Amino acid sequence: MALLITLAFILPGIAATVAAYAQRRNVPRATVTCPVDGCGARIDMTGAAPTERSRLTALATDHSRHGGAL
Ligand SMILES: [Zn+2]
């Protein structure tokens, strides 16, 4: 009986953990790096809205915006 009561408390906790993990996996994330060799500029995006994602992608791939005089 004690085991059943323990399971009744533990199982919802496990279900909530699994649900939270699945939700985290659905968060859109992407890494965009500069195409210029040796630049190393990169932007990691997590949960960015589509408009923000395209803005950051344009920023990361446009070397003139972070390459300085090089
Ligand atoms: Zn660059």
PDB file of the backbone (N, CA, C, O) and the ligand in Angstrom, with CONECT records:
HET     ZN  A 101       1
ATOM      1  N   MET A   1       0.836  -1.209   0.000  1.00  0.00           N
ATOM      2  CA  MET A   1       0.000   0.000   0.000  1.00  0.00           C
ATOM      3  C   MET A   1       0.867   1.254   0.000  1.00  0.00           C
ATOM      4  O   MET A   1       0.596   2.221  -0.712  1.00  0.00           O
ATOM      5  N   ALA A   2       1.904   1.211   0.809  1.00  0.00           N
ATOM      6  CA  ALA A   2       2.795   2.371   0.858  1.00  0.00           C
ATOM      7  C   ALA A   2       3.453   2.607  -0.498  1.00  0.00           C
ATOM      8  O   ALA A   2       3.703   3.743  -0.899  1.00  0.00           O
ATOM      9  N   LEU A   3       3.726   1.506  -1.191  1.00  0.00           N
ATOM     10  CA  LEU A   3       4.350   1.630  -2.510  1.00  0.00           C
ATOM     11  C   LEU A   3       3.409   2.326  -3.494  1.00  0.00           C
ATOM     12  O   LEU A   3       3.826   3.178  -4.278  1.00  0.00           O
ATOM     13  N   LEU A   4       2.124   1.941  -3.432  1.00  0.00           N
ATOM     14  CA  LEU A   4       1.143   2.554  -4.336  1.00  0.00           C
ATOM     15  C   LEU A   4       1.032   4.050  -4.086  1.00  0.00           C
ATOM     16  O   LEU A   4       0.961   4.847  -5.022  1.00  0.00           O
ATOM     17  N   ILE A   5       1.017   4.414  -2.823  1.00  0.00           N
ATOM     18  CA  ILE A   5       0.897   5.838  -2.488  1.00  0.00           C
ATOM     19  C   ILE A   5       2.128   6.596  -2.990  1.00  0.00           C
ATOM     20  O   ILE A   5       2.022   7.708  -3.506  1.00  0.00           O
ATOM     21  N   THR A   6       3.289   5.976  -2.829  1.00  0.00           N
ATOM     22  CA  THR A   6       4.522   6.605  -3.295  1.00  0.00           C
ATOM     23  C   THR A   6       4.482   6.802  -4.808  1.00  0.00           C
ATOM     24  O   THR A   6       4.847   7.863  -5.314  1.00  0.00           O
ATOM     25  N   LEU A   7       4.033   5.763  -5.531  1.00  0.00           N
ATOM     26  CA  LEU A   7       3.948   5.862  -6.992  1.00  0.00           C
ATOM     27  C   LEU A   7       2.974   6.949  -7.418  1.00  0.00           C
ATOM     28  O   LEU A   7       3.213   7.667  -8.389  1.00  0.00           O
ATOM     29  N   ALA A   8       1.870   7.064  -6.677  1.00  0.00           N
ATOM     30  CA  ALA A   8       0.865   8.069  -7.018  1.00  0.00           C
ATOM     31  C   ALA A   8       1.455   9.475  -6.939  1.00  0.00           C
ATOM     32  O   ALA A   8       1.034  10.380  -7.659  1.00  0.00           O
ATOM     33  N   PHE A   9       2.430   9.642  -6.058  1.00  0.00           N
ATOM     34  CA  PHE A   9       3.063  10.966  -5.950  1.00  0.00           C
ATOM     35  C   PHE A   9       4.193  11.138  -6.953  1.00  0.00           C
ATOM     36  O   PHE A   9       4.432  12.240  -7.447  1.00  0.00           O
ATOM     37  N   ILE A  10       4.887  10.044  -7.251  1.00  0.00           N
ATOM     38  CA  ILE A  10       6.056  10.145  -8.122  1.00  0.00           C
ATOM     39  C   ILE A  10       5.670  10.236  -9.598  1.00  0.00           C
ATOM     40  O   ILE A  10       6.257  11.021 -10.343  1.00  0.00           O
ATOM     41  N   LEU A  11       4.684   9.434 -10.027  1.00  0.00           N
ATOM     42  CA  LEU A  11       4.346   9.388 -11.452  1.00  0.00           C
ATOM     43  C   LEU A  11       3.944  10.746 -12.034  1.00  0.00           C
ATOM     44  O   LEU A  11       4.432  11.102 -13.107  1.00  0.00           O
ATOM     45  N   PRO A  12       3.079  11.515 -11.375  1.00  0.00           N
ATOM     46  CA  PRO A  12       2.769  12.844 -11.943  1.00  0.00           C
ATOM     47  C   PRO A  12       4.011  13.718 -12.067  1.00  0.00           C
ATOM     48  O   PRO A  12       4.126  14.516 -12.998  1.00  0.00           O
ATOM     49  N   GLY A  13       4.923  13.567 -11.143  1.00  0.00           N
ATOM     50  CA  GLY A  13       6.165  14.332 -11.195  1.00  0.00           C
ATOM     51  C   GLY A  13       6.992  13.951 -12.404  1.00  0.00           C
ATOM     52  O   GLY A  13       7.561  14.814 -13.073  1.00  0.00           O
ATOM     53  N   ILE A  14       7.061  12.650 -12.686  1.00  0.00           N
ATOM     54  CA  ILE A  14       7.800  12.180 -13.863  1.00  0.00           C
ATOM     55  C   ILE A  14       7.124  12.680 -15.132  1.00  0.00           C
ATOM     56  O   ILE A  14       7.790  13.135 -16.061  1.00  0.00           O
ATOM     57  N   ALA A  15       5.798  12.593 -15.164  1.00  0.00           N
ATOM     58  CA  ALA A  15       5.054  13.042 -16.339  1.00  0.00           C
ATOM     59  C   ALA A  15       5.302  14.531 -16.585  1.00  0.00           C
ATOM     60  O   ALA A  15       5.475  14.953 -17.729  1.00  0.00           O
ATOM     61  N   ALA A  16       5.317  15.314 -15.528  1.00  0.00           N
ATOM     62  CA  ALA A  16       5.540  16.754 -15.663  1.00  0.00           C
ATOM     63  C   ALA A  16       6.954  17.020 -16.179  1.00  0.00           C
ATOM     64  O   ALA A  16       7.163  17.913 -17.000  1.00  0.00           O
ATOM     65  N   THR A  17       7.917  16.245 -15.697  1.00  0.00           N
ATOM     66  CA  THR A  17       9.305  16.414 -16.141  1.00  0.00           C
ATOM     67  C   THR A  17       9.442  16.089 -17.619  1.00  0.00           C
ATOM     68  O   THR A  17      10.094  16.819 -18.366  1.00  0.00           O
ATOM     69  N   VAL A  18       8.822  14.986 -18.038  1.00  0.00           N
ATOM     70  CA  VAL A  18       8.876  14.583 -19.448  1.00  0.00           C
ATOM     71  C   VAL A  18       8.189  15.631 -20.312  1.00  0.00           C
ATOM     72  O   VAL A  18       8.686  15.973 -21.384  1.00  0.00           O
ATOM     73  N   ALA A  19       7.052  16.141 -19.856  1.00  0.00           N
ATOM     74  CA  ALA A  19       6.321  17.150 -20.620  1.00  0.00           C
ATOM     75  C   ALA A  19       7.156  18.419 -20.766  1.00  0.00           C
ATOM     76  O   ALA A  19       7.195  19.024 -21.837  1.00  0.00           O
ATOM     77  N   ALA A  20       7.823  18.816 -19.686  1.00  0.00           N
ATOM     78  CA  ALA A  20       8.650  20.018 -19.728  1.00  0.00           C
ATOM     79  C   ALA A  20       9.823  19.816 -20.682  1.00  0.00           C
ATOM     80  O   ALA A  20      10.215  20.735 -21.401  1.00  0.00           O
ATOM     81  N   TYR A  21      10.378  18.605 -20.682  1.00  0.00           N
ATOM     82  CA  TYR A  21      11.501  18.305 -21.574  1.00  0.00           C
ATOM     83  C   TYR A  21      11.046  18.370 -23.029  1.00  0.00           C
ATOM     84  O   TYR A  21      11.740  18.937 -23.873  1.00  0.00           O
ATOM     85  N   ALA A  22       9.878  17.790 -23.324  1.00  0.00           N
ATOM     86  CA  ALA A  22       9.357  17.812 -24.690  1.00  0.00           C
ATOM     87  C   ALA A  22       9.097  19.240 -25.135  1.00  0.00           C
ATOM     88  O   ALA A  22       9.333  19.589 -26.292  1.00  0.00           O
ATOM     89  N   GLN A  23       8.614  20.057 -24.226  1.00  0.00           N
ATOM     90  CA  GLN A  23       8.323  21.450 -24.548  1.00  0.00           C
ATOM     91  C   GLN A  23       9.623  22.193 -24.867  1.00  0.00           C
ATOM     92  O   GLN A  23       9.670  22.995 -25.799  1.00  0.00           O
ATOM     93  N   ARG A  24      10.670  21.924 -24.094  1.00  0.00           N
ATOM     94  CA  ARG A  24      11.948  22.588 -24.338  1.00  0.00           C
ATOM     95  C   ARG A  24      12.493  22.216 -25.707  1.00  0.00           C
ATOM     96  O   ARG A  24      13.091  23.046 -26.392  1.00  0.00           O
ATOM     97  N   ARG A  25      12.284  20.960 -26.105  1.00  0.00           N
ATOM     98  CA  ARG A  25      12.795  20.516 -27.406  1.00  0.00           C
ATOM     99  C   ARG A  25      12.083  21.218 -28.545  1.00  0.00           C
ATOM    100  O   ARG A  25      12.638  21.334 -29.638  1.00  0.00           O
ATOM    101  N   ASN A  26      10.864  21.690 -28.313  1.00  0.00           N
ATOM    102  CA  ASN A  26      10.107  22.349 -29.375  1.00  0.00           C
ATOM    103  C   ASN A  26      10.488  23.808 -29.534  1.00  0.00           C
ATOM    104  O   ASN A  26      10.073  24.453 -30.498  1.00  0.00           O
ATOM    105  N   VAL A  27      11.274  24.344 -28.600  1.00  0.00           N
ATOM    106  CA  VAL A  27      11.705  25.730 -28.725  1.00  0.00           C
ATOM    107  C   VAL A  27      12.649  25.831 -29.915  1.00  0.00           C
ATOM    108  O   VAL A  27      13.664  25.136 -29.966  1.00  0.00           O
ATOM    109  N   PRO A  28      12.316  26.699 -30.876  1.00  0.00           N
ATOM    110  CA  PRO A  28      13.179  26.810 -32.047  1.00  0.00           C
ATOM    111  C   PRO A  28      14.544  27.368 -31.666  1.00  0.00           C
ATOM    112  O   PRO A  28      14.637  28.401 -31.003  1.00  0.00           O
ATOM    113  N   ARG A  29      15.580  26.694 -32.079  1.00  0.00           N
ATOM    114  CA  ARG A  29      16.924  27.200 -31.817  1.00  0.00           C
ATOM    115  C   ARG A  29      17.773  26.982 -33.054  1.00  0.00           C
ATOM    116  O   ARG A  29      17.577  26.022 -33.799  1.00  0.00           O
ATOM    117  N   ALA A  30      18.701  27.871 -33.258  1.00  0.00           N
ATOM    118  CA  ALA A  30      19.550  27.779 -34.443  1.00  0.00           C
ATOM    119  C   ALA A  30      20.849  28.508 -34.164  1.00  0.00           C
ATOM    120  O   ALA A  30      20.899  29.432 -33.352  1.00  0.00           O
ATOM    121  N   THR A  31      21.890  28.085 -34.840  1.00  0.00           N
ATOM    122  CA  THR A  31      23.175  28.764 -34.765  1.00  0.00           C
ATOM    123  C   THR A  31      23.555  29.208 -36.168  1.00  0.00           C
ATOM    124  O   THR A  31      23.586  28.406 -37.102  1.00  0.00           O
ATOM    125  N   VAL A  32      23.842  30.496 -36.301  1.00  0.00           N
ATOM    126  CA  VAL A  32      24.259  31.026 -37.598  1.00  0.00           C
ATOM    127  C   VAL A  32      25.678  31.543 -37.439  1.00  0.00           C
ATOM    128  O   VAL A  32      25.978  32.301 -36.517  1.00  0.00           O
ATOM    129  N   THR A  33      26.553  31.120 -38.355  1.00  0.00           N
ATOM    130  CA  THR A  33      27.945  31.556 -38.284  1.00  0.00           C
ATOM    131  C   THR A  33      28.295  32.379 -39.511  1.00  0.00           C
ATOM    132  O   THR A  33      27.672  32.253 -40.565  1.00  0.00           O
ATOM    133  N   CYS A  34      29.309  33.227 -39.352  1.00  0.00           N
ATOM    134  CA  CYS A  34      29.782  34.046 -40.461  1.00  0.00           C
ATOM    135  C   CYS A  34      30.472  33.143 -41.493  1.00  0.00           C
ATOM    136  O   CYS A  34      31.275  32.289 -41.120  1.00  0.00           O
ATOM    137  N   PRO A  35      30.167  33.323 -42.783  1.00  0.00           N
ATOM    138  CA  PRO A  35      30.767  32.473 -43.824  1.00  0.00           C
ATOM    139  C   PRO A  35      32.227  32.805 -44.117  1.00  0.00           C
ATOM    140  O   PRO A  35      32.908  32.047 -44.809  1.00  0.00           O
ATOM    141  N   VAL A  36      32.714  33.936 -43.594  1.00  0.00           N
ATOM    142  CA  VAL A  36      34.098  34.333 -43.893  1.00  0.00           C
ATOM    143  C   VAL A  36      35.064  33.538 -43.009  1.00  0.00           C
ATOM    144  O   VAL A  36      34.905  33.477 -41.790  1.00  0.00           O
ATOM    145  N   ASP A  37      36.068  32.931 -43.651  1.00  0.00           N
ATOM    146  CA  ASP A  37      37.056  32.128 -42.923  1.00  0.00           C
ATOM    147  C   ASP A  37      37.784  32.962 -41.878  1.00  0.00           C
ATOM    148  O   ASP A  37      38.204  34.087 -42.150  1.00  0.00           O
ATOM    149  N   GLY A  38      37.930  32.404 -40.683  1.00  0.00           N
ATOM    150  CA  GLY A  38      38.697  33.059 -39.643  1.00  0.00           C
ATOM    151  C   GLY A  38      37.959  34.145 -38.899  1.00  0.00           C
ATOM    152  O   GLY A  38      38.506  34.729 -37.964  1.00  0.00           O
ATOM    153  N   CYS A  39      36.734  34.431 -39.287  1.00  0.00           N
ATOM    154  CA  CYS A  39      35.986  35.488 -38.597  1.00  0.00           C
ATOM    155  C   CYS A  39      35.509  34.979 -37.232  1.00  0.00           C
ATOM    156  O   CYS A  39      35.768  35.597 -36.200  1.00  0.00           O
ATOM    157  N   GLY A  40      34.819  33.861 -37.249  1.00  0.00           N
ATOM    158  CA  GLY A  40      34.373  33.273 -35.999  1.00  0.00           C
ATOM    159  C   GLY A  40      33.142  33.894 -35.390  1.00  0.00           C
ATOM    160  O   GLY A  40      32.702  33.472 -34.321  1.00  0.00           O
ATOM    161  N   ALA A  41      32.575  34.891 -36.046  1.00  0.00           N
ATOM    162  CA  ALA A  41      31.344  35.480 -35.515  1.00  0.00           C
ATOM    163  C   ALA A  41      30.223  34.462 -35.604  1.00  0.00           C
ATOM    164  O   ALA A  41      30.045  33.815 -36.635  1.00  0.00           O
ATOM    165  N   ARG A  42      29.468  34.320 -34.522  1.00  0.00           N
ATOM    166  CA  ARG A  42      28.362  33.379 -34.562  1.00  0.00           C
ATOM    167  C   ARG A  42      27.283  33.832 -33.598  1.00  0.00           C
ATOM    168  O   ARG A  42      27.559  34.440 -32.564  1.00  0.00           O
ATOM    169  N   ILE A  43      26.067  33.525 -33.955  1.00  0.00           N
ATOM    170  CA  ILE A  43      24.931  33.904 -33.122  1.00  0.00           C
ATOM    171  C   ILE A  43      24.120  32.654 -32.828  1.00  0.00           C
ATOM    172  O   ILE A  43      23.683  31.952 -33.740  1.00  0.00           O
ATOM    173  N   ASP A  44      23.925  32.386 -31.546  1.00  0.00           N
ATOM    174  CA  ASP A  44      23.059  31.290 -31.122  1.00  0.00           C
ATOM    175  C   ASP A  44      21.694  31.860 -30.796  1.00  0.00           C
ATOM    176  O   ASP A  44      21.571  32.783 -29.990  1.00  0.00           O
ATOM    177  N   MET A  45      20.687  31.318 -31.413  1.00  0.00           N
ATOM    178  CA  MET A  45      19.332  31.810 -31.185  1.00  0.00           C
ATOM    179  C   MET A  45      18.499  30.734 -30.521  1.00  0.00           C
ATOM    180  O   MET A  45      18.487  29.587 -30.970  1.00  0.00           O
ATOM    181  N   THR A  46      17.812  31.090 -29.468  1.00  0.00           N
ATOM    182  CA  THR A  46      16.899  30.163 -28.808  1.00  0.00           C
ATOM    183  C   THR A  46      15.578  30.882 -28.567  1.00  0.00           C
ATOM    184  O   THR A  46      15.525  31.895 -27.870  1.00  0.00           O
ATOM    185  N   GLY A  47      14.531  30.351 -29.143  1.00  0.00           N
ATOM    186  CA  GLY A  47      13.210  30.917 -28.925  1.00  0.00           C
ATOM    187  C   GLY A  47      13.001  32.272 -29.561  1.00  0.00           C
ATOM    188  O   GLY A  47      12.124  33.028 -29.142  1.00  0.00           O
ATOM    189  N   ALA A  48      13.802  32.591 -30.573  1.00  0.00           N
ATOM    190  CA  ALA A  48      13.637  33.881 -31.243  1.00  0.00           C
ATOM    191  C   ALA A  48      12.438  33.828 -32.190  1.00  0.00           C
ATOM    192  O   ALA A  48      12.196  32.813 -32.845  1.00  0.00           O
ATOM    193  N   ALA A  49      11.707  34.909 -32.254  1.00  0.00           N
ATOM    194  CA  ALA A  49      10.569  34.996 -33.172  1.00  0.00           C
ATOM    195  C   ALA A  49      11.096  35.017 -34.603  1.00  0.00           C
ATOM    196  O   ALA A  49      12.246  35.397 -34.828  1.00  0.00           O
ATOM    197  N   PRO A  50      10.273  34.615 -35.574  1.00  0.00           N
ATOM    198  CA  PRO A  50      10.726  34.555 -36.971  1.00  0.00           C
ATOM    199  C   PRO A  50      11.347  35.860 -37.470  1.00  0.00           C
ATOM    200  O   PRO A  50      12.360  35.833 -38.168  1.00  0.00           O
ATOM    201  N   THR A  51      10.757  36.984 -37.123  1.00  0.00           N
ATOM    202  CA  THR A  51      11.316  38.256 -37.600  1.00  0.00           C
ATOM    203  C   THR A  51      12.675  38.515 -36.963  1.00  0.00           C
ATOM    204  O   THR A  51      13.600  38.988 -37.622  1.00  0.00           O
ATOM    205  N   GLU A  52      12.785  38.203 -35.682  1.00  0.00           N
ATOM    206  CA  GLU A  52      14.053  38.379 -34.983  1.00  0.00           C
ATOM    207  C   GLU A  52      15.091  37.408 -35.533  1.00  0.00           C
ATOM    208  O   GLU A  52      16.272  37.740 -35.638  1.00  0.00           O
ATOM    209  N   ARG A  53      14.642  36.212 -35.880  1.00  0.00           N
ATOM    210  CA  ARG A  53      15.557  35.209 -36.410  1.00  0.00           C
ATOM    211  C   ARG A  53      16.139  35.667 -37.750  1.00  0.00           C
ATOM    212  O   ARG A  53      17.337  35.519 -37.991  1.00  0.00           O
ATOM    213  N   SER A  54      15.296  36.221 -38.617  1.00  0.00           N
ATOM    214  CA  SER A  54      15.814  36.655 -39.919  1.00  0.00           C
ATOM    215  C   SER A  54      16.725  37.864 -39.754  1.00  0.00           C
ATOM    216  O   SER A  54      17.695  38.018 -40.496  1.00  0.00           O
ATOM    217  N   ARG A  55      16.414  38.725 -38.779  1.00  0.00           N
ATOM    218  CA  ARG A  55      17.274  39.884 -38.536  1.00  0.00           C
ATOM    219  C   ARG A  55      18.653  39.433 -38.048  1.00  0.00           C
ATOM    220  O   ARG A  55      19.675  39.942 -38.510  1.00  0.00           O
ATOM    221  N   LEU A  56      18.681  38.470 -37.106  1.00  0.00           N
ATOM    222  CA  LEU A  56      19.950  37.991 -36.564  1.00  0.00           C
ATOM    223  C   LEU A  56      20.726  37.186 -37.599  1.00  0.00           C
ATOM    224  O   LEU A  56      21.956  37.229 -37.629  1.00  0.00           O
ATOM    225  N   THR A  57      19.999  36.444 -38.457  1.00  0.00           N
ATOM    226  CA  THR A  57      20.662  35.681 -39.515  1.00  0.00           C
ATOM    227  C   THR A  57      21.349  36.631 -40.486  1.00  0.00           C
ATOM    228  O   THR A  57      22.480  36.387 -40.904  1.00  0.00           O
ATOM    229  N   ALA A  58      20.658  37.724 -40.848  1.00  0.00           N
ATOM    230  CA  ALA A  58      21.252  38.712 -41.747  1.00  0.00           C
ATOM    231  C   ALA A  58      22.487  39.335 -41.104  1.00  0.00           C
ATOM    232  O   ALA A  58      23.487  39.576 -41.780  1.00  0.00           O
ATOM    233  N   LEU A  59      22.417  39.595 -39.805  1.00  0.00           N
ATOM    234  CA  LEU A  59      23.547  40.204 -39.096  1.00  0.00           C
ATOM    235  C   LEU A  59      24.744  39.253 -39.064  1.00  0.00           C
ATOM    236  O   LEU A  59      25.878  39.681 -39.278  1.00  0.00           O
ATOM    237  N   ALA A  60      24.500  37.970 -38.800  1.00  0.00           N
ATOM    238  CA  ALA A  60      25.598  37.009 -38.676  1.00  0.00           C
ATOM    239  C   ALA A  60      26.269  36.721 -40.013  1.00  0.00           C
ATOM    240  O   ALA A  60      27.482  36.517 -40.068  1.00  0.00           O
ATOM    241  N   THR A  61      25.483  36.705 -41.096  1.00  0.00           N
ATOM    242  CA  THR A  61      26.042  36.327 -42.393  1.00  0.00           C
ATOM    243  C   THR A  61      26.584  37.520 -43.172  1.00  0.00           C
ATOM    244  O   THR A  61      27.226  37.334 -44.206  1.00  0.00           O
ATOM    245  N   ASP A  62      26.339  38.740 -42.700  1.00  0.00           N
ATOM    246  CA  ASP A  62      26.862  39.930 -43.386  1.00  0.00           C
ATOM    247  C   ASP A  62      28.161  40.345 -42.705  1.00  0.00           C
ATOM    248  O   ASP A  62      28.152  41.058 -41.701  1.00  0.00           O
ATOM    249  N   HIS A  63      29.281  39.885 -43.268  1.00  0.00           N
ATOM    250  CA  HIS A  63      30.570  40.095 -42.616  1.00  0.00           C
ATOM    251  C   HIS A  63      30.930  41.569 -42.493  1.00  0.00           C
ATOM    252  O   HIS A  63      31.658  41.958 -41.580  1.00  0.00           O
ATOM    253  N   SER A  64      30.425  42.388 -43.405  1.00  0.00           N
ATOM    254  CA  SER A  64      30.762  43.828 -43.359  1.00  0.00           C
ATOM    255  C   SER A  64      30.222  44.479 -42.100  1.00  0.00           C
ATOM    256  O   SER A  64      30.653  45.570 -41.728  1.00  0.00           O
ATOM    257  N   ARG A  65      29.270  43.809 -41.436  1.00  0.00           N
ATOM    258  CA  ARG A  65      28.668  44.408 -40.242  1.00  0.00           C
ATOM    259  C   ARG A  65      29.388  43.998 -38.961  1.00  0.00           C
ATOM    260  O   ARG A  65      29.059  44.492 -37.883  1.00  0.00           O
ATOM    261  N   HIS A  66      30.391  43.079 -39.072  1.00  0.00           N
ATOM    262  CA  HIS A  66      31.148  42.760 -37.853  1.00  0.00           C
ATOM    263  C   HIS A  66      32.603  42.470 -38.140  1.00  0.00           C
ATOM    264  O   HIS A  66      33.326  42.020 -37.252  1.00  0.00           O
ATOM    265  N   GLY A  67      33.048  42.716 -39.352  1.00  0.00           N
ATOM    266  CA  GLY A  67      34.426  42.394 -39.703  1.00  0.00           C
ATOM    267  C   GLY A  67      35.400  43.537 -39.547  1.00  0.00           C
ATOM    268  O   GLY A  67      36.596  43.358 -39.780  1.00  0.00           O
ATOM    269  N   GLY A  68      34.919  44.726 -39.152  1.00  0.00           N
ATOM    270  CA  GLY A  68      35.798  45.865 -39.009  1.00  0.00           C
ATOM    271  C   GLY A  68      36.439  46.230 -40.342  1.00  0.00           C
ATOM    272  O   GLY A  68      35.787  46.156 -41.383  1.00  0.00           O
ATOM    273  N   ALA A  69      37.730  46.629 -40.318  1.00  0.00           N
ATOM    274  CA  ALA A  69      38.429  47.068 -41.525  1.00  0.00           C
ATOM    275  C   ALA A  69      38.865  45.883 -42.374  1.00  0.00           C
ATOM    276  O   ALA A  69      39.281  46.062 -43.519  1.00  0.00           O
ATOM    277  N   LEU A  70      38.776  44.681 -41.830  1.00  0.00           N
ATOM    278  CA  LEU A  70      39.206  43.502 -42.556  1.00  0.00           C
ATOM    279  C   LEU A  70      38.121  43.128 -43.564  1.00  0.00           C
ATOM    280  O   LEU A  70      38.271  42.150 -44.297  1.00  0.00           O
TER     281      LEU A  70
HETATM  282 ZN    ZN A 101      32.379  37.913 -40.102  1.00  0.00          ZN2+
END
